[in-house]
Amino acid sequence: MTFDANTLKRLAYFLVNTDMSELVEAGVISEGNNDQWKRFNHDFDVFVIKLPDDRRQKLCDLINDRLGLRASVLEAAE
């Protein structure tokens, strides 16, 4: 798969249209953790770097689900 301009735009929409409750429900952040929520919104790169591996994977799963980028879809396209 190649990361293209359309996927980048969809990722940007994901970032601005995801609310705290979705991240909590997915297990990416803890409920009521306003520091993590603020970092997600203002320093996404640092947010990703500081996430534990298991929560980083949960974020990836959430992004893949929202953007429709599951492995089976990608493998079929290749």
Secondary structure as UniProt FT lines:
FT   HELIX           5..17
FT   HELIX           20..25
FT   TURN            26..27
FT   TURN            31..32
FT   HELIX           34..42
FT   HELIX           44..50
FT   HELIX           53..67
FT   HELIX           71..77
//
